[in-house]
Amino acid sequence: MSLLNLFLALLTSSIITFILQYIFTKLSFFDAINHRSVHKSKATKIGGISIFITLFIFSVIYYLKEDQIFDFSLLIPLGIMFIVGVYDDFYNADFKLKFLLQIIVAKILIDQGFVIDNFHGILGLDILPNLASQLFTIFVFLIIVNSINFIDGIDGLAITETIKVIVLIEFFSNQPTKIYSLGVLSLFCLLPLYYFNFKRENKVFLGDAGSLLLGTLISIYTFALLGNDFEITKNFSSNRAILSMAILIYPLIDLLRVFYIRIKNKKSPFRPDNNHIHHLLLKRGVNHLSICFIIQLFSLLFLSIIIML
């Protein structure tokens, strides 16, 4: 993709967000403020909608030009999770329904060739049987998607995590991955949301539409990293399975931690609360931007240690 087209994607995402924010504000479709909210001013949950619309528009343009910059069928799993998120944003979908649809989307990705069929020596395992690889891929998809949804509790965190994953996996690849154009296009669709997300008034949130969409995108990139056709650049010799966990260290740790606390307190692991690590930092007076910086600094330091081992 040319720099001009990427700039146009960024501009389109910005314009769509402005328009949607205006419409939603006029209709008084604001995010509800409750005991779990970390914001006290009106905000709209349209970030995910603007990302997907922009991504879809540019995919259609390239499709009509017969320029397949990536496998456009990936818009199917991305679109399903986006729709699930939109429904959840407006109607509070039952977690069992979301769970079922996430399993279906994981199976679609498997059928598209995104499957973890090799442990790369972890636990002494390499090639997995077909059924085991599919079940494990579904399990990993559920973990990643929900962990990204969980960390979308403060401004900029899920956006920054997504950009970090895309940049790092492309960096560790010996050549651009088969989803490189999808990743770069998504990245430029995301960038305008920093402005809207960090505004003092009239904020724009990703919503579940955005967090589930980004969680699916991160899953696709993770499956690509663990795929048999992925080649790590010669400058690094890290095990790919360990590398993938190191890249996603914060959402994984946060997910495991809150699940443990909730189960220990005899609560549903899917019941929302304010016990996430970023919430604890907020309670200590650390602002949203600083929390994003601290968490990503920790993640990169941890990744550096893993690489050097």
SULNOR-V454131 format. One record per residue. N is the residue number from 1. SS is DSSP state (alpha for helix, beta for strand, coil for the rest). OMEGA is omega in degrees with one decimal (999 if undefined). BURIAL is # if it has 9 or more other ideal C-beta (glycine too) atoms within 8 Angstrom, else .. Layout:
N | SS | OMEGA | BURIAL
N | SS | OMEGA | BURIAL
//
This chain:
1 | coil | 179.9 | .
2 | coil | 178.2 | .
3 | alpha | 178.8 | .
4 | alpha | -179.9 | .
5 | alpha | 177.4 | #
6 | alpha | 176.0 | #
7 | alpha | 178.2 | #
8 | alpha | 176.9 | #
9 | alpha | 177.7 | #
10 | alpha | -179.6 | #
11 | alpha | 179.8 | .
12 | alpha | 178.4 | #
13 | alpha | 179.3 | #
14 | alpha | -178.2 | #
15 | alpha | 179.8 | .
16 | alpha | 179.2 | #
17 | alpha | 176.8 | #
18 | alpha | -177.5 | .
19 | alpha | -179.3 | .
20 | alpha | 178.9 | #
21 | alpha | 178.6 | #
22 | alpha | -179.0 | .
23 | alpha | -177.4 | .
24 | alpha | 177.9 | #
25 | alpha | 178.5 | #
26 | alpha | -179.0 | .
27 | coil | -179.1 | .
28 | coil | 175.1 | .
29 | coil | -177.4 | .
30 | coil | 174.7 | #
31 | coil | -178.3 | #
32 | coil | 176.5 | .
33 | coil | -179.7 | .
34 | coil | -175.7 | .
35 | coil | -179.8 | .
36 | coil | -174.4 | .
37 | coil | 175.7 | #
38 | coil | 176.2 | .
39 | coil | -178.7 | .
40 | coil | 179.3 | .
41 | coil | -178.3 | .
42 | coil | -180.0 | #
43 | beta | 178.2 | #
44 | beta | -179.4 | #
45 | coil | -175.8 | #
46 | coil | -176.9 | #
47 | alpha | -179.7 | #
48 | alpha | 179.7 | #
49 | alpha | -179.2 | #
50 | alpha | 178.8 | #
51 | alpha | -175.6 | #
52 | alpha | 179.6 | #
53 | alpha | 179.0 | #
54 | alpha | 178.7 | #
55 | alpha | -179.4 | #
56 | alpha | -179.7 | #
57 | alpha | -177.1 | #
58 | alpha | 175.6 | #
59 | alpha | 178.4 | #
60 | alpha | 179.2 | .
61 | alpha | -179.8 | .
62 | alpha | 177.7 | #
63 | alpha | 179.7 | #
64 | alpha | 176.6 | .
65 | coil | -177.4 | .
66 | coil | 177.7 | .
67 | coil | -175.5 | .
68 | coil | -176.7 | .
69 | coil | 171.1 | .
70 | coil | 180.0 | #
71 | coil | -175.0 | .
72 | coil | 177.9 | #
73 | coil | 176.7 | .
74 | alpha | 176.2 | #
75 | alpha | 178.9 | #
76 | alpha | 177.4 | .
77 | alpha | 178.0 | #
78 | alpha | -179.5 | #
79 | alpha | 178.9 | #
80 | alpha | -179.5 | #
81 | alpha | 175.9 | #
82 | alpha | -180.0 | #
83 | alpha | 176.6 | .
84 | alpha | 179.7 | #
85 | alpha | 178.0 | #
86 | alpha | 178.8 | #
87 | alpha | -179.1 | #
88 | alpha | 179.8 | #
89 | alpha | -175.2 | #
90 | alpha | -173.9 | .
91 | alpha | 179.1 | .
92 | coil | -178.1 | .
93 | coil | 176.3 | #
94 | coil | -175.5 | .
95 | alpha | 178.6 | .
96 | alpha | 177.3 | .
97 | alpha | 178.5 | .
98 | alpha | -179.9 | #
99 | alpha | -179.9 | #
100 | alpha | -179.6 | .
101 | alpha | 175.8 | #
102 | alpha | 177.2 | #
103 | alpha | 178.9 | #
104 | alpha | 179.2 | #
105 | alpha | 177.5 | #
106 | alpha | 179.1 | #
107 | alpha | 176.9 | #
108 | alpha | 178.5 | #
109 | alpha | 177.5 | #
110 | alpha | 180.0 | #
111 | alpha | 177.3 | .
112 | coil | 176.2 | #
113 | coil | 178.7 | .
114 | coil | -175.5 | #
115 | coil | 177.3 | #
116 | coil | -177.9 | #
117 | coil | -178.7 | .
118 | beta | 178.1 | #
119 | coil | 177.5 | #
120 | coil | 174.7 | #
121 | coil | 178.4 | .
122 | alpha | -178.1 | #
123 | alpha | 179.1 | .
124 | alpha | -177.4 | .
125 | coil | 175.0 | .
126 | coil | -178.7 | .
127 | beta | 179.5 | .
128 | coil | 172.3 | #
129 | coil | -174.1 | .
130 | alpha | -178.1 | .
131 | alpha | -179.9 | .
132 | alpha | -179.1 | .
133 | alpha | 179.5 | #
134 | alpha | 179.1 | #
135 | alpha | -180.0 | .
136 | alpha | 177.6 | #
137 | alpha | 177.6 | #
138 | alpha | 179.2 | #
139 | alpha | -179.7 | .
140 | alpha | 178.0 | #
141 | alpha | 179.4 | #
142 | alpha | 179.5 | #
143 | alpha | -175.9 | #
144 | alpha | -176.7 | #
145 | alpha | -177.8 | #
146 | alpha | 178.0 | #
147 | alpha | 176.7 | #
148 | alpha | 176.0 | #
149 | alpha | -179.2 | #
150 | alpha | -175.8 | #
151 | alpha | 179.2 | #
152 | coil | -177.6 | #
153 | coil | 176.9 | #
154 | coil | -176.1 | #
155 | coil | 168.7 | #
156 | coil | -171.4 | #
157 | alpha | -179.1 | #
158 | alpha | 178.1 | #
159 | alpha | -178.9 | #
160 | alpha | 178.8 | #
161 | alpha | 179.9 | #
162 | alpha | 179.1 | #
163 | alpha | 179.1 | #
164 | alpha | -178.6 | #
165 | alpha | -179.5 | #
166 | alpha | -177.1 | #
167 | alpha | -176.9 | #
168 | alpha | -178.7 | #
169 | alpha | 175.3 | #
170 | alpha | 179.0 | #
171 | alpha | -178.2 | .
172 | alpha | -179.5 | #
173 | beta | -179.8 | #
174 | coil | 176.9 | .
175 | coil | -179.5 | .
176 | coil | -179.6 | .
177 | coil | -179.8 | #
178 | coil | 178.7 | .
179 | coil | -177.7 | #
180 | alpha | -176.9 | #
181 | alpha | 175.9 | #
182 | alpha | -179.0 | #
183 | alpha | -178.1 | #
184 | alpha | 178.3 | #
185 | alpha | 178.5 | #
186 | alpha | -179.6 | #
187 | alpha | -179.1 | #
188 | alpha | 173.3 | #
189 | alpha | -177.1 | #
190 | alpha | -170.5 | #
191 | alpha | -179.5 | #
192 | alpha | -176.7 | #
193 | alpha | 174.8 | #
194 | alpha | 179.8 | #
195 | alpha | -176.9 | .
196 | alpha | -177.0 | #
197 | alpha | -175.1 | #
198 | alpha | 176.3 | #
199 | coil | 178.5 | #
200 | coil | -179.9 | .
201 | coil | 177.7 | .
202 | coil | 179.7 | #
203 | beta | 172.5 | #
204 | beta | 177.8 | #
205 | coil | 175.5 | #
206 | coil | -172.3 | #
207 | alpha | 176.3 | #
208 | alpha | 176.6 | #
209 | alpha | -179.7 | #
210 | alpha | -176.4 | #
211 | alpha | 177.8 | #
212 | alpha | 175.9 | #
213 | alpha | -179.4 | #
214 | alpha | 176.7 | #
215 | alpha | 177.4 | #
216 | alpha | 178.4 | #
217 | alpha | 178.2 | #
218 | alpha | 177.1 | #
219 | alpha | 179.1 | #
220 | alpha | 179.2 | #
221 | alpha | 178.7 | #
222 | alpha | 178.2 | #
223 | alpha | 177.1 | #
224 | alpha | 178.6 | #
225 | alpha | -177.3 | #
226 | alpha | -178.8 | #
227 | coil | -176.3 | #
228 | coil | -178.0 | .
229 | coil | 178.0 | .
230 | coil | 178.9 | #
231 | coil | 177.0 | .
232 | beta | 179.4 | #
233 | coil | -173.0 | #
234 | coil | -179.4 | .
235 | coil | -177.4 | .
236 | coil | -178.9 | #
237 | coil | -176.8 | .
238 | coil | 173.6 | #
239 | coil | -174.1 | .
240 | alpha | 179.3 | #
241 | alpha | 178.4 | #
242 | alpha | 179.9 | #
243 | alpha | -179.6 | #
244 | alpha | 178.4 | #
245 | alpha | 179.4 | #
246 | alpha | 179.2 | #
247 | alpha | -176.9 | #
248 | coil | -170.9 | #
249 | alpha | -176.2 | #
250 | alpha | 179.3 | #
251 | alpha | 179.4 | #
252 | alpha | 179.3 | #
253 | alpha | -178.6 | #
254 | alpha | 178.9 | #
255 | alpha | -179.3 | #
256 | alpha | -178.0 | .
257 | alpha | -177.2 | #
258 | alpha | 176.6 | #
259 | alpha | -179.8 | #
260 | alpha | -178.4 | .
261 | alpha | -178.1 | #
262 | alpha | 179.4 | #
263 | alpha | 178.3 | #
264 | alpha | 179.6 | .
265 | coil | 177.8 | .
266 | coil | 175.5 | .
267 | coil | 176.9 | .
268 | coil | 178.8 | .
269 | coil | -179.2 | .
270 | coil | 179.2 | .
271 | coil | -176.4 | .
272 | coil | 174.3 | .
273 | coil | 179.4 | #
274 | coil | -178.1 | .
275 | coil | 177.7 | .
276 | coil | -177.7 | #
277 | alpha | -179.4 | #
278 | alpha | 175.9 | #
279 | alpha | 179.3 | #
280 | alpha | 177.1 | #
281 | alpha | 176.7 | #
282 | alpha | -179.2 | #
283 | alpha | 178.4 | .
284 | coil | 175.4 | .
285 | coil | 178.6 | .
286 | coil | -178.0 | .
287 | coil | -173.6 | .
288 | alpha | -177.7 | #
289 | alpha | 179.6 | #
290 | alpha | 178.5 | .
291 | alpha | 177.1 | #
292 | alpha | -178.9 | #
293 | alpha | -178.7 | .
294 | alpha | -177.4 | #
295 | alpha | -179.2 | #
296 | alpha | 175.6 | #
297 | alpha | 176.8 | .
298 | alpha | -178.8 | #
299 | alpha | -178.6 | #
300 | alpha | 176.9 | #
301 | alpha | 177.9 | .
302 | alpha | 178.8 | #
303 | alpha | 179.3 | #
304 | alpha | 179.0 | .
305 | alpha | 179.4 | .
306 | alpha | -178.9 | #
307 | alpha | -176.5 | #
308 | alpha | -179.0 | .
309 | coil | 999 | .
//
